[in-house]
Amino acid sequence: VSSGGNVYSASGAFSDSPFLGPAFTPNVLNVRSRAEYESLSHFLWIAKDLSWWVAVEMEDRLPVFLIACAKAVTVLVAFLLLAHTADALLVARRDTEKKGFLF
């Protein structure tokens, strides 16, 4: 992608600007870099998949209470993943507008 004759890559486009933190979600984990921020989505996907696996695959092996908890955790983590994804889109838009790039 070119802006003003300068070619930039997605990985190096914001390397010289500081990470301003999440757009609207609370920074409970004190995330200080884009790498930490982006790794949250990987963590949330893994947590959602593991809780879903427990809820579905272990249904006949675990007590009903634990299965209900696993299902509740799955829903909670899925909601957090959606919120993080929306926040990441807003962060990307904020950072590109700050740098003068347009979508």
C-alpha contacts under 8 A as a table, 3 or more apart, distances in Angstrom:
res1	aa1	res2	aa2	distance
1	V	7	V	5.94
1	V	8	Y	6.45
1	V	9	S	7.46
2	S	5	G	5.82
2	S	6	N	5.57
2	S	7	V	4.69
2	S	8	Y	6.81
3	S	6	N	5.43
3	S	7	V	6.67
3	S	101	F	6.69
8	Y	12	G	6.73
8	Y	13	A	5.56
9	S	12	G	5.38
9	S	13	A	5.59
10	A	13	A	5.37
11	S	14	F	7.54
11	S	15	S	7.81
12	G	15	S	5.22
13	A	16	D	7.98
14	F	17	S	5.44
14	F	18	P	7.96
14	F	95	D	7.71
14	F	99	K	7.99
15	S	18	P	7.76
18	P	33	S	7.80
19	F	32	R	6.59
19	F	33	S	5.51
19	F	34	R	6.20
20	L	32	R	7.96
21	G	27	N	7.09
21	G	31	V	6.80
21	G	32	R	6.73
21	G	33	S	7.67
21	G	91	V	7.92
22	P	25	T	5.86
22	P	26	P	7.05
22	P	27	N	6.51
22	P	37	Y	7.95
22	P	87	D	6.50
22	P	88	A	7.35
22	P	91	V	6.41
23	A	87	D	5.68
23	A	88	A	7.59
23	A	90	L	6.16
23	A	91	V	5.51
24	F	87	D	6.26
25	T	83	A	7.48
25	T	84	H	7.32
25	T	87	D	6.70
27	N	30	N	5.27
27	N	31	V	6.38
28	V	31	V	7.86
31	V	36	E	6.01
31	V	37	Y	6.10
32	R	36	E	6.91
32	R	37	Y	7.65
33	S	36	E	5.35
33	S	37	Y	6.25
34	R	37	Y	4.87
34	R	38	E	5.96
35	A	38	E	5.23
35	A	39	S	6.10
36	E	39	S	5.14
36	E	40	L	6.62
37	Y	40	L	5.51
37	Y	41	S	7.75
38	E	41	S	5.87
38	E	42	H	7.41
39	S	42	H	5.18
39	S	43	F	6.38
40	L	43	F	5.02
40	L	44	L	6.09
41	S	44	L	5.02
41	S	45	W	6.10
41	S	81	L	6.55
41	S	84	H	7.02
41	S	85	T	7.48
42	H	45	W	5.16
42	H	46	I	6.23
43	F	46	I	5.23
43	F	47	A	6.11
44	L	47	A	5.06
44	L	48	K	6.01
44	L	77	V	6.40
44	L	78	A	7.72
44	L	80	L	7.54
44	L	81	L	5.94
45	W	48	K	5.14
45	W	49	D	6.10
45	W	81	L	7.22
46	I	49	D	5.12
46	I	50	L	6.06
47	A	50	L	5.20
47	A	51	S	6.10
47	A	74	T	7.89
47	A	77	V	7.07
48	K	51	S	5.28
48	K	52	W	6.02
48	K	73	V	7.61
48	K	74	T	5.25
48	K	77	V	5.65
48	K	78	A	6.29
49	D	52	W	5.06
49	D	53	W	6.01
49	D	74	T	7.77
50	L	53	W	4.98
50	L	54	V	6.25
51	S	54	V	5.12
51	S	55	A	6.13
51	S	70	A	5.28
51	S	71	K	6.98
51	S	73	V	6.48
51	S	74	T	5.43
52	W	55	A	5.00
52	W	56	V	6.05
52	W	70	A	6.85
52	W	71	K	6.70
52	W	74	T	5.75
53	W	56	V	5.27
53	W	57	E	5.44
53	W	58	M	7.31
54	V	57	E	5.59
54	V	58	M	5.14
54	V	59	E	7.18
54	V	67	I	7.15
54	V	70	A	6.40
55	A	58	M	6.04
55	A	59	E	5.80
55	A	67	I	5.09
55	A	68	A	7.44
55	A	70	A	5.22
55	A	71	K	5.61
56	V	59	E	5.50
57	E	60	D	7.82
58	M	61	R	5.09
58	M	62	L	6.01
58	M	67	I	7.71
59	E	62	L	5.94
59	E	63	P	7.88
59	E	64	V	7.60
59	E	67	I	6.16
60	D	63	P	7.91
62	L	66	L	6.50
62	L	67	I	6.73
63	P	66	L	5.52
63	P	67	I	6.56
64	V	67	I	5.10
64	V	68	A	6.14
65	F	68	A	5.10
65	F	69	C	6.21
66	L	69	C	4.95
66	L	70	A	6.10
67	I	70	A	5.00
67	I	71	K	6.19
68	A	71	K	5.12
68	A	72	A	6.18
69	C	72	A	5.02
69	C	73	V	6.08
70	A	73	V	5.05
70	A	74	T	6.11
71	K	74	T	5.00
71	K	75	V	6.37
72	A	75	V	5.20
72	A	76	L	6.16
73	V	76	L	4.99
73	V	77	V	5.94
74	T	77	V	5.29
74	T	78	A	6.01
75	V	78	A	5.10
75	V	79	F	6.20
76	L	79	F	5.16
76	L	80	L	6.28
77	V	80	L	4.91
77	V	81	L	6.03
78	A	81	L	4.98
78	A	82	L	6.27
79	F	82	L	5.14
79	F	83	A	6.23
80	L	83	A	5.02
80	L	84	H	5.99
81	L	84	H	5.04
81	L	85	T	6.05
82	L	85	T	5.10
82	L	86	A	6.24
83	A	86	A	5.21
83	A	87	D	6.09
84	H	87	D	4.94
84	H	88	A	5.97
85	T	88	A	5.00
85	T	89	L	6.32
86	A	89	L	5.20
86	A	90	L	6.44
87	D	90	L	5.08
87	D	91	V	6.10
88	A	91	V	4.94
88	A	92	A	6.08
89	L	92	A	5.15
89	L	93	R	6.22
90	L	93	R	5.03
90	L	94	R	6.00
91	V	94	R	5.03
91	V	95	D	6.03
92	A	95	D	5.20
92	A	96	T	6.07
93	R	96	T	5.22
93	R	97	E	6.03
93	R	103	F	7.91
94	R	97	E	5.25
94	R	98	K	6.09
95	D	98	K	5.04
95	D	99	K	6.25
96	T	99	K	5.10
96	T	100	G	6.10
96	T	101	F	4.92
96	T	102	L	6.49
96	T	103	F	7.88
97	E	100	G	4.99
97	E	101	F	5.63
97	E	102	L	6.44
98	K	101	F	7.63
